[in-house]
Amino acid sequence: MNRLLKAIAFLVIAIVPANALSHVTDDSTCIYCNGDSNRIIEQYEKEIVSGKAHPALILADMHHILQIAGTNKTFLLLKELAGSATTDAEKLYIQDIVQILEELNINNTIKGNTRWDIYDNIKERMPKSIAALQCNNSPCFLSDKNKIRVAQYQNGFIPVQQYTQDYTAIGLCSGSFKANAPVTLTIYSNMDYVCYINGKKICVNAITDKKKLVRMFHLQSEGGFTVAIYYKPVQDMFLKIQYYDDTSQIVHLPDTENSYFHDVQWYESYYAYESQLLTQYNTQRSAEAAFQLALFYESLQSTEALKYYKEALKSSNEFIACRFLSLLLEHANQITGSELLMKGILKNNERYTSALWQYYYNYIYKRQSLDIMQVHYLPILIHLLHREKDELILKKVNCEQLLERYPFSNDLRYIVAEITAQYDIKRAIGLLESIPQPNDKEMALLLQCYEQDQQFEQIVSILERNTVDRHFDMYINALIALKRYNEAKSALFKRIAQGFDSHAYILLATIADLEDSDGSMYRQKHEVIVSGIPWHSDYMKNAFDDYVHKTVFSRLAFETMHTSTAGLLYSCYSLRIINTKAYCSIYDLYYISSASLINDYAFGKDVTITGCTIYLVDEHGEIEKKKIKYMYNSLNNEIAECFKENLNKYALVEISFLVQKDIPVVHIQQNYNLSQFDMDIIVMHPQAKPYVVSALQGNLSNGEHGTKHIRFNAYELSAQNYRNFMVMALTPEDLIEWINEQNVRFKIADYLVTDTQLHSTTIEDNALEISNLLKQYTIIRNPYTATSLLQFTATGKGTLLDALLYTRYILAKNGIMSYIAVGCSHSGNNTQCNDNGLYFNTVLLYIPLTAEKGIWLTCNGTYPSLDEIAVDTVFLFVGDEVIQKTKKK
């Protein structure tokens, strides 16, 4: 199969006719845009059978077809699809994509002779620059430990899913191969990843750069090469790697345990069909050629399709506009500002009248008018169910009748089961059990439902049939719940022999306790293992939680003995910061005479509540513990329910939540309308020295396990307006990685923004021009968070960081170099912990003119030196360095 033709001119032997639009005009458009998924798929079937289909359109809409027609019928149709190809190059591309789609639906796990190393991604924490999939060119050196050697399957798939334990951490798969002749490395994967060859980065397959289902690289190396792929785990992830020789035949290279680091010659190669489409587009620059490229890239699950859909919109074709809207909706969580682009398309094309167009219009502008039961376009229906999930749960809406309309749609069955589980767990289990081959997401929900319904036998039965490492702890816990301790120990010892021992010993210790035997040996082994893992969250959490609980419950004992004043007596925030996640818990201790004294708890959109527990304490110190399981309704109502039928005088409310930030900065605003109270803040960060910034005066002390403990007394908290604080925990490496990641993410889909031209002739005048341009924007004084170039330019407003990243982007587009800097402006806030000099609350831009002179740019204007700006010290980011600059005294 000659699928790997190089993307060079003399191999482009045919130009594909621009016939994509002709397939979706007139009568066909009426069917495609009628908003009825069943009729659309019927049309696809007719076109495939008659040999008149547009293959890229079919492949681009493949998931939709699978959800309507089911697996068996879909793959029968796909076998016919190559007959619609107009050139050999198109036919070969179709066959390749169809083959990978079919292989993904066949559980072929016959092992081959090739070996790869998969690293235990709980122990082998990857650098944050890798985690962010940034485009720096730092070399890659592989570790000699924490790796498991596995066999690649004969069809080319590597079992990364089976050996990936932590889906929130970057994984690493590597292999070394002997090769004395040129080969083409072909990577098929639905994950974001970075690929290194012999320690040098050759591609970033991610939305921050360029992402495609298939990437191909021609390699020429004397002796051999080492491939290392850092990947971000996703649901139903897969990784298939194959090598082809110059005749495009699969070759099996002998693997070796040696690593190669010498230079290798390489270039990226492409499908000949892609090269033909690109040549056609570059020659014609027509909407028709752009539409063909958009469909092609959509079939490869590439966001590059967005770029060409925007060009294809010039055709004023309703079907193209609908497909563009569909793609934008699919990527709404990845591309900030995509909804604004959808609004622009809808507003500029109000003349369109089809049912499908109206669905999109109502989804964006008239959300209340969409009746779920009357939506017949499956992709919109599923998005709608996810968006309205909380409302449907509250009303206990029965959505099961939708499944009669789309019996093959597992996506629909999943969201209906997820809604149903909140008020009828057994019905939800029945829905999930009816899925013949559940995927990762469906399996996880089913196991969660079994656990909630205490069906531990079912958990054991499923996980013994399906070896899934990410659910191993649940399997052991189910065996423990069933008191099948010997089976649990046997499974744990087997897992330790495989090399997965980071959690196994602590589970063995738990079983020893239940059997009334000594588990200290297992605990010691666990601590030895996890203490050697950088910033191991599980180990840190245990130590941190013990310290926090000791602090909180000591105070609880004190208050129950000494206090009888109604109201809030004491509050404690605990923050365990790891990378960009803050695991927070709030403990509020009340002396209550009525439930009305309990605070009305409210959290921002960036907060995910993970648990709530109420401790009811009587005057004798007896504690009753109540755990709130269902928080989808009203957390405050659920808390109030706990106080209705008891005479307890003291109540401790514990709420745990997760805050995901781009940088370890957590803002807390107290909103209690109660009397004065004492408050503690306990903070832990594995590397930096955390410190608290507040207008309040507090006493700082060092706690156990590297924690910082700050106490605000009741007198300080009596002025309600000052009940706020900010916790920051940074290292220089944090700052560099943060600003690099912000810059990369800010520019996602920058090809959708076209107005980037400056009109002045000198650097000074261009800096002044863009400074004046910024004055037309509404700037929020937030230096810690950026949105996107797309959103900032579309709305005319954004954060301080948005404004400076936008300025840097525009200057770069006009050939002017600039550097981001951060500093501390005079604000009157007090830093309560020892400041390590990295606290900042503003962002600036430095534009060098010469080696000694430059321009400082802020949202307020341009300045020749720091002396004219209200900051004393700034930190300038130049490459991988942080350079400190101080104003003259």
N, C-alpha and C positions, 0 to 999 in steps of 0.2 A: 504494500500500500504506500504509494508515493505521497505521503502527507506532509513531508518536511522539506518541501522545496524552499530554497533560500530566497529572501526578500531582496533580490537584485534584478535589475531591469531586464537582462537577457532571458530570464526565466518566465517573464510575464508574456505568455503566448496568446492570450485572448482577453478581450475586454467584455465583461458581462453586460448584456443589454440592460438599460435602465427600465426594467419592467415592473418594479415593485409597486409603484403607484397605480399602474393599470390593473393590478389585482384587487385593489381596494377602492375602486370608484364605482359610481352608478349603482347597479343592483347589489353588488357585493357589499358596498358601504352600508346599505340598509340592514343587512344581516349582521355585519361586524359591529355596528353601532346600536343595535336594537336593545342592548342591555340584558339579553337573556343568554346565560352561559350555555345552556343545553343546545340552543339553536346555533350559537357560534361554533360549538364543537362539531355539531352535525355538518356545518358548512366545511370545516376543516377536513372532515372525513371524506366528503364528496370530492373535494379537490385532490386529496391524496390518492384516492382510488382511481380518479380520472387522469392522474399524472399532470394536473394543472396547478398543483399547490406551489406556494412560494416557500421553499424549505426553511429559509432563515426565520420567516414569520412563525412557522410551525414550531421550530426549535426554541425560539424566543418565548413562545407561549406554552412550553412543554409542561410546566408545573400545573397550569390551568387545565390542560387537557387530561393529565393524570388524575386530577381531582374530580373530573366529570366522567371520564370514560373508564377509569380503573386501569390497573397495571396491565392485565393480559391484553385487552383490546388496544391499548395505547401502543404496546410494543409490536403488535401485529401491523399496525398502521405505519410505525416507524420503518419497518422493513421495506415498505412500499415507497418510502419517501424519496430515496435516491433516484427513483425513476423520474422525478420532476426536475432534476438538475439539468442545466443547460450546457455545462462544460465539465470536463474531467476534473478540473480543480475544485469545482463546487461539489461534485459527487464525492470526492475523497474527503473533503471537509465534513460533509454530512455523515459519511460512514464512520468517521472517527468520533464525532460527538455522539452519534447513536450508540456506538459500541460502548463508550464510557457510561452512558445512561443505562444501558442494559446490564452492564457488569455491576453497577451499583445496586441493582435489584435482584442479583443472583448471589447468594451467600456461598461463594466459592473460596474455601479456605485451605486448599491444597498447598502445602508448603513447598517452596523451591529450595535451591541450594545457596542462594545469595543471602548474606547476613548484613544486618544493620544494627546500629546501637541506638537505643531509645533511653533517654536519661530520666531518672526519677525526678519529676519536676516539683516534688515537695522538698527534696533535699538540694537540688541543683537550681538555686534561684538565679535567674538570668539578669543581666544588667538592665536598668530601666531604659536605656537608649534602645535596647533590643525590644523591650516591652512596648515601647511607643512606636516601633517600626519606623524609626527616623532614617534619614538618608545620609547619615555620616558614614565615613569610610574607615572606621576603626577596624583593625584586624580581628580575626576570630581565632582564639586558641582553645582547643577542646580539652576538657578535664579528663583525667584518667580514672575517675571514680564515679560512683552513683549511676552507672550505666548498665543496661541489661541488653544482652545480645540476642536478637530475635531473627527469625527466618522470614524473608519476604515471600509472599504468596506467588504462585506460578503466573497469575494474571497481572502481576506488577504491583499489587497493593501492599502497603506496609502497615502492619497492625498497630498504628499509633493510638487508635481509639481504645484498644484493649489494654494498653500499657500507660495511658495517661490518667493519673490519679486526680489531679487538681485542675479543674476546668477554668479556674481564674488566674492561673499562672502560665507563663510561656513554656512551651515544650521544646525539646531539642531532639532531632533525629539526625544521625550522621553515618557515613559509610565511606570506606576507602576502596578504590578499585584499580587494578592493573590495566593499563591501556597503552598500546604503542601505535595505534592508528586513530585518526579523527573519528569522533562519535558525536551524535546529537543527543543531549540530555533532555528528556521530555518530562515535565512535571504536571500532573493533573491533581488539582486540589480545590476544595471550596473554602479553604482557610486563608486568612492573612498570614503571610510568612516573609522571611528574609532568607535569601539563599546565598551561601558563601561557597566559593570554589578555592581550595588551597589557601584558606584563611582570608580571601579577599571577597568583598561583597560584590555580587553581580546583578542582583535585582531585589527590589522591594515590591512584593505582590500585595498591595494594600490600597485602600481607597485614598490614602494620603499620597500615593504616587500613581501607580497603574495596577489594576487588578483584573485578572482574567482566569478563567477556568483552566486554561492550558497555556503553559509557558515552555518555550523550546530554546535551547542554547547549544550552539556548535562549539565543541571543545577540541583543542589540539594540545596534547600534553605528552611529554616524553616520560615514559615509565608508568604514569598513573596520576590519579587526582583524588582529592578528598572532598566530599559533598557534605555540607552542614546546613540544615534547614531549621531555623527557629520559627515556631508556628504558634498562633493563638488558637487554642482549642475552641471549637464551636459544636453545637448540637449536630449529630450525625456527620462528624468530620471524616474526611478520607484523604489519603495521600497515596498516589500511584506514581511510580517512577520507572521509566524504561529508557533504554539506549538503542539508538539506530545507527547503522553504518551509512556510508555514502550511497548505497543502493536502496536505502530506506527500509532495510530489513532489521528486525529486532535482533540485537546481540546481547549475550549474557556475559558480562565481564567478571572475571574472577575477583572476589573480594579479598582484602588483606587487612590485618590489624595495624599496619603501619599508617602513619599520617603523612601527607604530602603538603609542603608549603612553598614549593618552587613556583615561578611564574607560569601561567598557562594562557595560551591564546584562546580567545572566545569572542563570539558575537551572538546576538539574539537572532533567531530565525523565525519565520512566520509561515502560516498556511499560504500556499500559492493563491488561493481564492481571496484571502485578505489583501494580498499585494495587488491583485487585480482590482478589487474594489477601491483601494486607496488611489491607485493610478487613475481610475475612472473619475473619482471625486476631485483629485487635484487637477485633472484636465478640464472637467466640465464645470465644477463648482456649482452644481445644480441641486435643488431640493430633492430630486429623485435619487441622485447618487448618494446624497447624505442619508436618505431614508434607508437605502440598502445597507450602508455601513452601520447605521443605528441598530437595525435588526440583527446584523451579524454580531456586533459586540454584545447586544442583549442576549443572544443565544449562548455567548461565552461568559455570561453573568458578569460583564464588565461595565463599570460606571462610565467608561468612555462613550457608551451609547448616548448618554445625556448630551454630550457635546454635539453629536450629529443630529439628534432629535431637534435640538434648538435650531440648527440650520435647516432641517427639513420642514419646520413650521412655516417657512416662507412660502410653501406650496398652498397654504390656506386649505389644507385637507383635514376634514373633521376626524377621520380615523387616526391620522398621525397625531393630532392633538390629544386624542383620548389615550393613545398608547404612551405618549410622553407623560401625561398626568398619572397614569398607572405606575410608570417607572419611578416618578418622583415620590409617589405615595409609598412605594416599597422601600425607598431609601430615606424616608423622612427622619429616622432615628440616626442615620449616619451623616446626613448633610443638613447642617443647621441652616435654616432659611429656605428649605425646599418648599414649604407651604406657601411662602411669599411668592415664589416663582409660579406655583400652581394658581394663586390668586391672579397673578398677572396674565397668565394664559387664559383663564376663565373670563377675565374682564375684557380682554382684547378680542375675544371671539364670541360675543354674546349673540351673534347671529345663528350659531349652531343650535339645533333643536332636538337632536336625537335623545333617546331614553338614556343611553350610556352617558352622554354629556351632562344630562340633567342630574344623574346620580352624583357625578363629581361636583357639580355646582351646589347641590343640596348638602353634600358631605362637608363642603368648606363653608358655605354661606348660610344655609338653612337647615341646621342640624336637627331641629325639632320636627321638621316636616318629613324626615325619613322614617318610614315604618319598616322595621326590620323584616317583618313577614312579607312585605311587598317588594323587597329588593331581590332581583333575579340574576344579578351579576355577582358571581361567587366571590371574586377578589374584594370587591367593595363590601359585600356582606360580612366577610371575615374581619376586615378592618373595623367595620362598624361595631361588631360584637366585642372586639377587644377594647374599643374606645368607650363603649357604653356599659362595660362589664359591671362596674360598681352599682349603677342604677338598676340593671337587670337583676343583680343579686338582691338588692334591697326590695324589689318588687316580686321576687321569686318567680320570674317569668319562665314559663316552660318553652324552651327553644327546641325541644326534641323533634317537633314536627318538621323543622327545616331539614333534618336528616333524611326524611322520606323523599325530599326533592333532590338531594345530592347524596345518595347512599355510599358513593365511593370516596367522598371527601373526608380524609382523616384530619385535615386541618380544621374543618368545621366540627367534626366530632370532638376534637380536643378542646376547643374553646367552649363548646356547649357543656362538656363534662366539667371543665374548670369552673364554669358558672354554677352548675348544678351541685358541685361538691360542697359549696358553701352553705347549702341548706338541706341537702339530701345525699349523704355520702354513699349510700348503697346504690342509688340510681346512677350516680357518677361512676362507681366501680363497674356497674353493668355496661355502661357506654364504652368505657375504656377496654373492658375485656372482650368486646366485640371487634376490636381492631386485630386483624390476623397477625401482622408483623409490626408491632409498635416500634416507632423510632425512639431516639434518646429522650426527647421531650415527653412523649406519650408514656414511655416506660417510667420515667421519673414521677409523673403525676399519679400513675397507677400505684406505684409503691408507696407514695406519700399517702394516698387514700387508704391503702391497706393498713399502713402504720397507724393512721388516725382511727381506723375502725378496729384496731388491734387484731387484724387477721395475719398473725405472724407466720402461720403455716404457709399461707399463700406467698409471702415474701420469700421464705426459704425455698419453696418449690420453684418459683420463677428464677431466682438468682442462681440456683443450682443448674438450671437449664441454660441460662444465659450468663456467661462469665463476663461481668461488667465491673471493672475495678473501682469505678467511681462510686458504686453502691456497696462496696465490700463491708464498710463499717455498719451499714444498715442490716446486712446479712448477719453479721456477728451479733448485733444487738437483738435481732429477731430470735436467733438461737438462744441467747441469754434469757430473753423473755419467756421462752419455752422451756427453760432450765435444761437445755441439751448442751451442757457444758463441755463434755468430751468432744462432741462434734465441733464446737466453736474453737476449742484449743487445737484440735487437729488442723483445722483450716488456717489458724493463725501461724502455727509452726511451718506449714507448707508455704505460706506467704512470706515468712521470714527467710526461708530457703531460697525463694525467688529473688530476694533483694529488697522487697517492700517492707521495711521494718520500722518506719517512722511512727506509725500508730499502733503497731501490733503488740508491742510490749505493754503499753498502758492498758490495752484491752485484756491482756493476760492477767495483769494485776487486778483489774476489776473482777474477773472471774475468780481469782484466788480469794478475794475478799468475800464473794458470795458463797464460796465453798468453805469459809472459815479457815483458810490456810494463809501462809505468809506470802504476800505479794511484793515484799520490799526489793527482792532481787530484780524483778521485772521493772519496778519503778526506777531503780538505779540505772538499768540498761537503757530505759527510755530517756532518762535525763542526759545520759552520756551521748546518745544519738542526737537528740534535738538541740542540745546546747551547742553542738558543732555545726548546726545549720544556721546560716545567717538570718537573724530576725524571724525565727520560726514562730509563726503567729500562735500556734496551738500552745507551745510552751510558755510564751510570753503571757498569753491570756490567763492561763492557770495561776501564774505567779501574781499577775496584776489583780485579778479578781479576788484572790485571797487577801491581798493588802487592802483593797477597797472595802470588801465586806467587813474586815476587822475594824476599819475606821467607822463605817456607817453603823454597824450593830453595837459598837461601843457607845456611840452617841445615842442610839435608840435606848439602850439600857439606862443611860444617864437621864434622859428626858422622862422616861416612865417613872423614875424615882423622884424627880425634882420639880416637874412642871405640871401645871393645871390650867394654863392660859389657853383659851381657844384660838386656833389659827395655825399657820405654818410655823413650825419651830426651827426647822433645819433643812438645808438643801445641800446636796452634793452632786457635782458633775464629775464623772470619770471619763477620760478620753485616752484611748490607746490608739496612737497614730502609727500606721504602717504604710509607707509610701504615700499614696494620695487618698487612703481610706482612713476615716476616723470612726472607730467603734466606740460609741458613746452610751453611757447609762446615766440616768438622772434618778436620784433618790430623794423624795420629798417626805418629810416626817411631819404629820399633823396631830394636833390634839383636837378632836372633832366633837362638836355638839350637834352638828347636822351635816348632811352631804353637801350642802350649799357652800361650805367652806373649802371644798376641794377645788383646786385650780382648774380653769378651763384650758386644757392642754391643746396647743396648736403648733404645727410644724410646717416648715417650708417645703417647697417642691423637691428640693435636693435631699430630703430626709426619707429614709425607708425604715419604718418601725418594725423591729424584729422580735419584740416580746414585751409583755407587760405582766407584772406580778404584784399582788397586793398582800401585804403582811398586816393582819389585824391583831392587835396586842391589847390584852386586858390589863387591868391595874396590877395584877399579880405577875405580869411578865409572860403569861402564856401566849404563844404565837400560833395563829391560824393562817395558813398560806393558801392563797387563791390565785390561780393562773388564768389569765384571760386569753382564750384561744382565738376568738373571732373578732378581729379588729377592723374588718372591712366596713362595718357599720359606723358607729360613732364611738370612738375610744372613750370619750367622757361619759356617755350613757352607760357603757359597759362597766366603767369604774364605779359610777354611782350605784349600779345594781348591787355591788358588793357590800354596800353599807345599809341596805334597806332593812334587813332583818337581823341586825346584831346590835349589841350594846357596848361594843368595844370603844374605848376612849382614844386609843392611839392607832394611827394607820400609817404604814410606810408604803408609798407608791414607788415602784421601780419600773421604769420604762427604758428599754434598750432600743437603740436606733443606730443606723449606719448613715454617715455623711460621706458622699463621694465628691472630692474636690480635685481640681487640677493641680493644686499645690497644697501642702499641709497647713492650711489656714482655716480655722473654725471660728465663726462668729456666733456668739450666744447673746440673746437679748432676753432678760428676765421680764415677764409680763404679769407678775402676780399683783393683784389688787388687794393685798393683805398687809398685815402689820409687819414690823421688822422681824428679821430672822437671821440666823447665822448661815454662812455658806462656805463650803469647801470646793476647791477644784483640784483634782488629782490628774496629772498628765504624764504620759509615758511615750517616748519616741525612741526607737532602737539605735539611732545614730546621733541626732542633733540634741542640743540642750533646749528643751521646750521652754518658752516663756510666755507670760500673759501680759497683754496690753490692756489697760483699763484706766478710767479716771478715778477708780476706787483705790484706796490705800489698803494694802493687805500684808500679811506676814507670810514670808516664804520659808519653807524648810525642805530638806531632802528626805524623801521617804525611802522605803525599801525597794530593791530591784531597779534602781535607777530612776525612780519616779520623782517628780516635782510636786510639792503640795503647797497650795496657797490658801490662806484662810481670810475671808472677809467677815468682819463681825457685824452684829445687828446695827450698830451705830452708823457704819458706812452705808448700809443698805436701806437706811430710813428714807433717803432721798430717792424716790422711785425712778426718776429720770436717769439716774446714773447706774441703774442695774444692768449693765452690759459689759462684756469683755470679749477679747479676741485672743485665741491661742495660736501661736505660730511655732513651728518646729522645722528648721531648715539647716541644711549643710550647703557648702559651695556647689557640690555636685548636684544637689537638689535644684538649685537655681539654674544651673546650666541646662540640665535635662528638661526642666520645666519650660524655659523660654524657647528651647529648640522644638519641643513638642507643640507648644502654643502656636509657634510660627508655621509649622507643618500643617496642623489641623485648621488653622485660620484660612489657609489657602486651598482647602479642599474644594474642588469644582470651580476653581478660579476662572476656567474657560467660559463660565456662564456670565462673567462680568467683562464688559468690553470697553468701558470709558476709563482709560488709564493714561491718557496723553497729557503731559504738561507742555506749556507753550512758551516758557521763558528760555533764555539762551545761556544764562550762567547758573552755577550751583546755588549761589546766594539768592538769586531771583526765583529759582524753582522752589527753594525752601520757603521763601516768603509766600509764593503762590499757593502751595499746599497748606501752609499755615492758615492763610485766609480761607481756604476751602473748608478746613476743619471747623471754622466758626459757624458754618452753615449747619453743622450737625449738633444734635443734642447729646452731650457727653455725660455719662454717669461716672462719678469719681470712684470707680472700682478698679484698682490696679491688678487684681488677682485672677479675673475671669475674662476670657475672650469668647465670642460667639463664632462668627464666620464672616469672611469677606462678602459673601452673598447677602447675608442678613444685614450687615452694617450699611452697605451701599443701597439696599432696597428700602430700608426703613428710615435712613437718615439719622439713626441714633444708635448708640452702643456704649460700651464701657471705655474707660480710659485706655485700657490695654488694647481694645479694638482699634481705637483711633491711632495709636502709635504703630501697631502692626500694619494697619492700612497705609499709613504714611510711608513706612519702610517699603511696603510692597510697591506703591506707586513710584517711589524714587528709584527702586531697582528696575522697574519696567522702563524707566527713562535713563538708565545707565548710571545712576548715582548711588554710591555706596553709603550705607549708614549702619549704625549699631544701636541696639536697645540698651538702655541703662535703667536701673532702679535706684531709688533713694528714699530718704525719710524727710518729709516736709515738716515744718514746725506745726504741731497740732495740739500740744498741751497734754497728750496722753502720757501716762506713766508706764514704763516697762517694769513689771514687778519682779521678773527674774533677771539673772545676770545676762545682759544682752551680749551676744557673741558678735554683734556688729552686722548681722544679716537682716535685721528687721527693716522692712520698707513699706511705704504706703503711697508711693507715687511712681510713675513710669515716665521716662524721658527718651529722647532720640538724639544721638550724636552723629553729626555729618562732618567727616574730616575734610578740610581744605588743603592743609599741608601736614607734615609730620608734627608740627608744633601747634597748629591752629585749626579750629573747627567751629561749627555752629551747634548750639544746643537748642533743640526744638521741643516745645511743650504744646499743649492745647491752647495756651494763652498767647503764643507767639514764638519768635526766634530770638536767641540771645548769643552774644559773642563769647561769654564765659559763665562759669557757675556762680560767680560773684553776684550776678543779677537775679539769681533764682533762689527761692526760699528753701534751699536744702544745703546741708553742711557737707555731706558725703554721699557719693553715688558709686554704684558698682556697675562697671561697663562690661558687657559681654562681647568678647572678641574671640571667635572660634570656640575652643574648649577652655578658655581662660576667663577668670573674673578679675578685672583690673579696677582697683580702688582709686577714685579721684576725690580730692578734698579741695574745697574752696579756700582761697587765701584769707588769712586772718586779718 
